[in-house]
């Protein structure tokens, strides 16, 4: 039996995708560990009441750990500052387990490798045990330190279940252990449906989860431009109408936490919310989730048969929410959505180069400040709702993905220090192959002010070119395919190459300058 330890925190983006419910997150990992016959030897999970992007030293926080009987326990709530001090003790204990060969592998989620998890990461590196995890910033830093990371990613688009299955699948494959994932909902997780229903609502998480539907629509649009696939234009129109339904289903499931019943309610509500666009679908889904929660509780208290409970909960909740949107909220939702899109188009029409320049210059500060997933990505989806492409989506690809790829490639070609090329390679491959994981550039940006400034400058230049060529596009798809998913492939290619080459060149110069400084210091010493 292999033994693992779990470390990390409720995170920034992770907070919106399961991190705000630590017990459910840890339960899902425990379920998948049981399927692979893995033993959990230790847990150190720092859970705050707010996203770590907005957390302060005084934020209400708890520490989840294992007691002597192997049960997950939660410490009394305290400030984040105090919990971090407690976590350092757990960090030393888990590090000792690793060095004593009691722990064979490590699961990491939005960890802090330079503070709360420093000893564990150092011990894992020393013993070269396999590490799997999510959290772009932390995983990029851990990789850069030379850890044996066998699977890593950012958190965008993941769920508690998909993360847990990914973690255990990677470890099982590494150890050549037979593993069949648990897909169904367990009774333990079904029982956990307490607390305020409104705590489950997270608009940012809903929009991020809906992203694959928008990408599918963009792919259909791109294919429809090829003469042989021109018939797909009708499919594109159908998919536009499906977007509110997708969002409604996700929202209802997230809010109610009742899986299939809530999905049915969300779909019913979404069908009736189509006239309100994706904001209408969002409202309908949230209402459906709330109604599912209360209808379910009432039906159980009235001792209805479970079949009837499902029919009433899924059918009537969805119908009630959908009718409210159809007759009341749809015009308001459509007005808001169109207003946002009109404001963006007006800014672009006033001065497209300036609009692109500002978008590019601000895109890195936005993602570093936690604003990207809260504001920019939802606006990208609003832009894509009608046309399948987005001005901010093009800036995302040019200013974030291509700049990250340029920084990573420079550290592969001419790294400052030994080991940086190995750390940069996975990030570069993910940037180019999947159009995501821009966090891979963080270690190089944070350790060198020239690289950091170069990233912002490169994004600004790329954004200005997006405005100059009036490009609309998207990210989160293989980089080599993005020009073909845009409305101006040649302009998009020029903007992408400009941002890529500029960030590559600046990083290359910064690295060589750093090497010279290191050599000079060595000679002087």
TIGUKE-850725 format. One record per residue (C-alpha): x, y, z. Coordinates in Angstrom, 1 decimal, m for minus. Example, Ala and Ser with C-alpha at 12.3 -4.5 7.8 and 13.67 -1.06 7.14 Angstrom:
! residues 2
> 12.3:m4.5:7.8
> 13.7:m1.1:7.1
***
This chain:
! residues 525
> 0.0:0.0:0.0
> 1.4:3.4:m1.0
> 1.1:6.3:1.4
> 0.5:9.9:0.4
> 0.3:13.3:2.1
> m2.0:16.2:1.1
> m0.9:19.8:1.5
> m2.1:23.2:0.3
> m4.8:25.8:0.8
> m8.2:26.9:m0.5
> m6.3:29.0:m3.0
> m7.3:31.9:m5.2
> m9.0:30.5:m8.3
> m9.2:27.1:m6.5
> m11.5:28.8:m3.9
> m14.1:29.3:m6.7
> m13.8:25.8:m8.0
> m14.1:23.7:m4.8
> m11.6:25.1:m2.4
> m14.2:27.0:m0.4
> m15.6:23.6:0.7
> m12.5:21.9:2.1
> m14.2:18.8:3.5
> m15.9:17.9:0.2
> m12.6:18.5:m1.6
> m10.7:16.2:0.8
> m13.5:13.7:0.8
> m13.2:13.4:m3.0
> m9.5:12.7:m2.7
> m10.1:10.2:0.0
> m12.7:8.4:m2.1
> m10.3:8.1:m5.0
> m7.4:7.0:m2.8
> m9.6:4.2:m1.5
> m10.2:3.1:m5.1
> m6.5:2.9:m5.6
> m5.8:1.4:m2.1
> m3.6:4.4:m1.2
> m3.3:5.4:2.5
> m3.4:9.1:3.5
> m0.7:9.6:6.2
> m1.0:13.3:6.7
> m3.1:16.4:5.7
> m2.2:20.1:6.0
> m4.9:22.2:4.3
> m5.3:25.9:5.1
> m8.9:27.0:4.4
> m9.9:30.7:4.4
> m13.4:32.1:4.2
> m12.3:34.2:1.2
> m10.2:33.6:m1.8
> m6.5:33.9:m1.1
> m6.4:36.6:m3.8
> m8.3:38.8:m1.5
> m7.3:37.3:1.9
> m5.7:39.5:4.6
> m3.7:38.5:7.7
> m6.9:38.9:9.7
> m9.1:36.7:7.4
> m11.0:34.0:9.2
> m9.2:30.7:8.5
> m9.0:27.1:9.7
> m6.4:24.3:9.4
> m7.5:20.9:8.3
> m5.3:18.0:9.4
> m5.4:14.3:10.4
> m5.9:13.2:14.0
> m4.3:10.1:15.6
> m7.2:8.0:14.3
> m6.7:9.1:10.7
> m9.8:11.3:10.6
> m9.8:14.8:9.1
> m10.2:17.4:11.7
> m10.7:21.2:11.5
> m9.0:23.6:13.9
> m11.0:26.4:15.6
> m11.2:29.4:13.3
> m8.5:31.9:13.7
> m6.8:34.6:11.7
> m4.8:33.6:8.5
> m1.7:34.9:10.2
> m2.1:32.6:13.3
> m3.2:29.6:11.2
> m0.1:30.0:9.0
> 2.0:29.7:12.2
> 0.2:26.6:13.2
> 0.6:25.2:9.7
> 4.4:25.5:10.1
> 4.3:22.9:12.9
> 2.4:20.5:10.7
> 4.8:21.3:7.9
> 7.7:20.1:10.0
> 5.8:17.0:11.1
> 4.9:16.0:7.5
> 8.5:16.7:6.3
> 9.7:14.3:9.0
> 7.4:11.6:7.7
> 8.7:12.1:4.2
> 12.4:11.9:5.4
> 11.6:8.8:7.5
> 10.2:7.2:4.3
> 6.7:7.0:5.7
> 5.2:9.0:2.8
> 5.7:7.9:m0.8
> 4.0:10.7:m2.7
> 2.6:14.2:m2.3
> m0.6:15.9:m3.5
> m0.3:19.7:m3.6
> m3.1:22.2:m4.1
> m2.4:25.9:m4.2
> 0.5:25.5:m1.7
> 3.0:27.9:m0.3
> 6.4:26.3:m1.1
> 8.4:29.3:0.4
> 6.6:29.5:3.7
> 3.8:27.2:5.1
> 4.9:24.2:3.0
> 8.6:24.9:2.7
> 9.9:22.0:4.8
> 7.6:19.5:3.1
> 8.7:20.6:m0.4
> 12.3:20.5:0.6
> 11.9:17.0:2.0
> 10.1:15.8:m1.1
> 12.9:17.2:m3.3
> 15.5:15.5:m1.1
> 13.8:12.1:m1.3
> 12.7:12.7:m4.9
> 9.1:11.4:m4.2
> 6.5:12.0:m6.9
> 4.4:15.2:m6.6
> 1.1:15.9:m8.3
> m1.0:19.1:m7.9
> m2.7:22.2:m9.1
> m2.2:25.9:m8.7
> m0.3:27.6:m11.4
> 1.9:29.8:m9.2
> 2.8:27.2:m6.6
> 3.4:24.3:m9.0
> 5.6:26.4:m11.3
> 7.7:27.4:m8.2
> 7.9:23.8:m7.0
> 9.0:22.6:m10.4
> 11.6:25.4:m10.6
> 13.1:24.1:m7.3
> 13.8:20.7:m8.9
> 11.0:18.6:m7.4
> 9.8:15.4:m9.0
> 6.6:16.8:m10.3
> 4.8:14.1:m12.4
> 1.6:16.0:m13.1
> 0.7:19.7:m12.7
> m1.7:22.2:m14.0
> m3.6:25.5:m13.2
> m7.0:25.2:m11.6
> m9.1:26.9:m14.4
> m11.8:24.4:m15.5
> m11.2:21.7:m12.9
> m13.6:20.3:m10.2
> m12.9:18.5:m6.9
> m13.7:15.2:m8.7
> m11.6:15.8:m11.8
> m8.7:17.0:m9.7
> m8.8:14.0:m7.4
> m9.1:11.5:m10.3
> m6.2:13.2:m12.1
> m4.0:13.2:m9.0
> m4.6:9.5:m8.2
> m4.4:8.4:m11.9
> m1.0:10.0:m12.2
> 0.3:8.4:m9.0
> m1.2:5.0:m9.8
> 0.4:5.1:m13.2
> 3.7:6.2:m11.7
> 3.7:3.3:m9.3
> 2.1:0.9:m11.7
> m0.9:0.4:m9.4
> m4.4:m0.7:m10.7
> m6.9:2.1:m10.2
> m10.5:2.5:m11.3
> m11.9:5.9:m10.5
> m15.1:6.3:m8.4
> m17.4:8.4:m10.5
> m20.7:8.2:m8.6
> m21.7:10.4:m5.6
> m21.1:8.8:m2.3
> m23.6:8.8:0.6
> m21.1:10.8:2.7
> m21.0:13.6:0.1
> m24.8:13.4:m0.4
> m25.2:14.0:3.3
> m23.1:17.2:3.2
> m25.7:19.7:2.0
> m25.9:21.9:5.0
> m25.4:25.6:5.5
> m26.8:28.6:3.7
> m27.7:27.9:0.0
> m26.4:31.3:m1.0
> m22.9:30.3:0.1
> m22.8:27.9:m2.8
> m23.4:30.6:m5.4
> m20.2:31.8:m7.2
> m20.8:33.6:m10.5
> m17.1:33.5:m11.4
> m16.9:29.7:m10.9
> m20.1:29.3:m13.0
> m18.7:31.3:m15.9
> m15.3:29.5:m15.8
> m16.9:26.1:m15.8
> m19.0:27.1:m18.9
> m15.9:28.0:m20.9
> m15.7:24.6:m22.8
> m19.1:25.3:m24.3
> m17.9:28.7:m25.7
> m14.7:27.1:m27.1
> m16.9:24.4:m28.8
> m18.9:27.2:m30.4
> m15.7:29.0:m31.6
> m14.5:25.7:m33.2
> m17.8:25.3:m35.0
> m17.5:28.9:m36.2
> m14.0:28.3:m37.5
> m15.0:25.2:m39.4
> m18.0:26.9:m40.9
> m15.7:29.2:m42.8
> m14.3:26.3:m44.8
> m16.4:25.8:m47.9
> m16.9:22.1:m47.4
> m18.2:22.7:m43.9
> m20.4:25.8:m44.7
> m23.5:24.0:m43.5
> m22.1:24.3:m39.9
> m23.4:27.9:m39.9
> m26.8:26.6:m38.8
> m25.1:24.5:m36.1
> m23.3:27.7:m34.9
> m26.7:29.4:m34.5
> m28.0:26.4:m32.5
> m25.0:26.5:m30.2
> m25.5:30.2:m29.5
> m28.9:29.4:m28.2
> m27.5:26.5:m26.1
> m25.1:28.7:m24.2
> m27.7:30.0:m21.7
> m28.8:26.4:m21.1
> m25.2:25.3:m20.4
> m24.7:28.2:m17.9
> m28.1:27.5:m16.3
> m27.3:23.8:m15.8
> m23.9:24.6:m14.2
> m25.4:27.3:m12.0
> m28.2:25.1:m10.8
> m25.9:22.2:m10.0
> m23.4:24.5:m8.2
> m26.1:26.2:m6.1
> m28.2:23.2:m5.1
> m25.4:20.7:m4.7
> m27.9:17.9:m5.7
> m26.2:16.6:m8.9
> m28.6:15.1:m11.5
> m31.8:16.6:m10.1
> m30.3:20.1:m10.2
> m28.9:19.6:m13.7
> m32.4:18.8:m15.0
> m33.8:21.8:m13.2
> m31.0:24.0:m14.7
> m31.7:22.7:m18.2
> m35.4:23.4:m17.9
> m34.7:26.9:m16.6
> m32.1:27.5:m19.3
> m34.4:26.6:m22.1
> m36.9:29.2:m20.9
> m34.1:31.8:m20.3
> m32.6:31.8:m23.8
> m34.2:35.1:m24.7
> m32.2:36.7:m21.8
> m28.8:35.6:m23.2
> m26.1:34.2:m21.0
> m27.0:36.6:m18.2
> m30.6:35.3:m18.4
> m29.3:31.7:m18.3
> m27.2:32.6:m15.2
> m30.2:34.1:m13.4
> m32.4:31.2:m14.4
> m29.8:28.6:m13.2
> m29.2:30.3:m9.9
> m33.0:30.5:m9.2
> m33.4:26.9:m10.3
> m30.7:25.9:m7.8
> m32.3:27.8:m5.0
> m35.7:26.3:m5.8
> m34.2:22.8:m6.0
> m32.8:23.2:m2.6
> m36.0:24.3:m0.9
> m38.3:22.1:m2.9
> m36.2:19.1:m2.0
> m36.2:19.9:1.7
> m40.0:20.4:1.6
> m40.7:17.2:m0.3
> m38.6:15.2:2.1
> m40.3:16.8:5.1
> m43.7:15.9:3.6
> m42.5:12.3:3.2
> m43.0:12.2:m0.6
> m41.7:9.1:m2.3
> m38.2:9.7:m3.7
> m39.3:9.4:m7.3
> m41.9:12.1:m6.7
> m39.3:14.2:m4.8
> m37.0:14.1:m7.9
> m39.9:15.0:m10.3
> m41.1:17.8:m8.2
> m37.6:19.1:m7.4
> m36.1:18.8:m10.9
> m39.2:19.7:m12.9
> m41.1:22.3:m10.9
> m38.0:24.1:m9.7
> m36.7:24.4:m13.2
> m40.0:25.4:m14.6
> m40.6:28.0:m11.9
> m37.2:29.6:m12.3
> m37.5:29.5:m16.1
> m40.9:31.2:m16.2
> m39.7:34.0:m13.9
> m36.8:34.7:m16.3
> m39.0:34.4:m19.4
> m41.7:36.8:m18.2
> m39.7:39.1:m15.9
> m35.9:39.0:m16.0
> m35.1:38.3:m19.7
> m35.4:41.8:m21.0
> m33.3:43.2:m18.1
> m30.6:40.5:m18.6
> m30.5:41.1:m22.3
> m30.2:44.9:m21.8
> m27.3:44.5:m19.3
> m25.4:42.0:m21.6
> m25.8:44.2:m24.7
> m24.8:47.2:m22.7
> m21.5:45.7:m21.8
> m20.8:44.6:m25.3
> m21.8:48.0:m26.7
> m19.4:49.7:m24.2
> m16.5:47.6:m25.3
> m17.2:48.2:m29.0
> m17.5:51.9:m28.4
> m14.1:52.0:m26.7
> m12.6:50.0:m29.6
> m14.3:52.3:m32.2
> m13.0:55.4:m30.4
> m9.3:54.3:m30.6
> m8.7:50.6:m31.3
> m4.9:50.8:m30.9
> m5.2:52.6:m27.5
> m7.9:50.1:m26.4
> m5.7:47.2:m27.3
> m2.6:48.8:m25.7
> m4.4:49.4:m22.4
> m5.9:45.9:m22.5
> m2.5:44.4:m23.0
> m0.8:46.5:m20.4
> m3.4:45.6:m17.8
> m3.9:41.9:m18.5
> m0.9:40.7:m16.4
> m1.7:43.0:m13.4
> m5.3:41.7:m13.7
> m4.4:38.1:m13.5
> m1.9:38.7:m10.7
> m4.4:40.6:m8.7
> m7.2:38.0:m9.1
> m9.3:40.3:m11.3
> m9.0:38.2:m14.5
> m11.3:35.3:m13.5
> m13.7:37.7:m11.7
> m14.2:40.2:m14.5
> m12.2:39.8:m17.7
> m13.2:36.1:m18.4
> m16.9:36.7:m18.0
> m16.7:39.7:m20.3
> m14.8:37.5:m22.9
> m17.7:35.0:m22.7
> m20.3:37.9:m23.1
> m18.4:39.0:m26.3
> m18.3:35.5:m27.6
> m22.0:35.0:m27.0
> m23.1:36.5:m30.4
> m20.0:36.1:m32.6
> m18.0:33.3:m31.2
> m14.9:35.5:m30.9
> m13.8:38.2:m28.5
> m11.5:41.3:m28.5
> m10.4:40.6:m25.0
> m10.1:36.9:m25.9
> m7.5:37.8:m28.5
> m5.6:40.0:m26.0
> m5.7:37.0:m23.6
> m4.0:34.8:m26.1
> m1.5:37.5:m27.3
> m0.8:39.2:m24.0
> m0.7:36.2:m21.6
> m0.2:32.9:m23.4
> 2.3:34.1:m26.1
> 4.2:36.2:m23.6
> 4.4:33.3:m21.1
> 5.6:31.1:m24.0
> 8.3:33.6:m25.0
> 9.6:33.8:m21.4
> 9.6:30.0:m20.9
> 11.4:29.4:m24.3
> 14.1:32.0:m23.3
> 14.7:30.1:m20.1
> 15.0:26.8:m22.1
> 17.4:28.3:m24.6
> 19.5:30.3:m22.2
> 18.6:29.7:m18.6
> 20.1:31.8:m15.8
> 20.8:28.9:m13.5
> 21.0:25.1:m13.7
> 17.6:23.4:m13.6
> 15.6:26.3:m15.0
> 15.4:24.8:m18.5
> 13.8:21.7:m17.1
> 11.3:23.8:m15.1
> 10.4:26.0:m18.1
> 9.9:23.2:m20.6
> 6.6:21.8:m19.4
> 5.2:25.4:m19.1
> 6.2:26.2:m22.7
> 4.7:23.0:m24.0
> 1.4:23.7:m22.2
> 1.4:27.3:m23.4
> 1.8:26.2:m27.0
> m0.1:23.0:m26.9
> m3.2:24.0:m24.9
> m3.2:27.9:m24.8
> m3.2:28.0:m21.0
> m1.0:27.8:m17.8
> 0.4:31.3:m18.1
> 1.4:30.9:m14.4
> 4.4:28.9:m15.6
> 6.1:32.3:m16.3
> 5.6:33.5:m12.7
> 8.9:32.2:m11.2
> 10.9:33.9:m13.9
> 8.9:37.2:m13.7
> 9.0:37.4:m9.9
> 12.7:36.8:m9.7
> 13.8:39.4:m12.3
> 12.3:42.9:m12.6
> 13.4:43.2:m16.2
> 11.5:40.0:m17.2
> 8.5:41.3:m15.3
> 8.6:44.6:m17.0
> 9.2:42.9:m20.3
> 6.1:40.8:m19.9
> 3.9:43.8:m19.4
> 5.6:45.7:m22.3
> 5.2:42.7:m24.6
> 1.6:42.3:m23.7
> 1.0:46.0:m24.4
> 2.6:45.8:m27.8
> 0.7:42.7:m28.7
> m2.5:44.3:m27.5
> m1.9:47.4:m29.6
> m1.5:45.2:m32.7
> m4.7:43.4:m31.8
> m6.4:46.8:m31.9
> m4.6:47.9:m35.0
> m5.7:44.8:m37.0
> m9.1:44.8:m35.3
> m8.7:41.1:m34.2
> m11.3:39.0:m32.4
> m10.3:35.6:m31.1
> m10.0:33.3:m28.1
> m7.5:31.5:m25.9
> m7.7:28.1:m24.1
> m7.2:26.2:m27.4
> m3.9:25.0:m29.0
> m1.9:28.0:m29.8
> m1.3:27.0:m33.4
> m5.1:26.8:m34.1
> m6.0:30.2:m32.6
> m5.5:32.3:m35.8
> m8.0:30.0:m37.6
> m10.5:30.6:m34.8
> m10.3:34.4:m35.2
> m11.9:36.9:m37.7
> m8.5:38.1:m38.9
> m5.9:35.2:m39.0
> m3.1:37.2:m40.5
> m3.4:40.1:m38.1
> m3.7:37.6:m35.2
> m0.5:35.9:m36.2
> 1.4:39.2:m36.4
> 0.2:40.2:m33.0
> 1.0:36.8:m31.5
> 4.5:36.7:m33.0
> 5.3:40.2:m31.9
> 4.4:39.5:m28.3
> 6.2:36.2:m28.4
> 9.4:37.5:m29.9
> 9.6:40.6:m27.8
> 9.1:38.7:m24.5
> 11.6:36.1:m25.6
> 14.2:38.7:m26.5
> 13.8:40.7:m23.3
> 14.0:37.6:m21.2
> 17.1:36.4:m23.1
> 18.8:39.7:m22.5
> 17.8:39.7:m18.8
> 19.2:36.2:m18.3
> 22.5:37.0:m19.9
> 22.8:40.1:m17.8
> 22.1:38.1:m14.7
> 24.7:35.6:m15.7
> 27.3:38.3:m16.1
> 26.5:39.7:m12.7
> 26.9:36.3:m11.1
> 30.2:35.8:m12.8
> 31.4:39.3:m11.8
> 30.5:38.6:m8.2
> 32.3:35.3:m8.3
> 35.5:37.0:m9.6
> 35.3:39.8:m7.1
> 34.9:37.3:m4.3
***
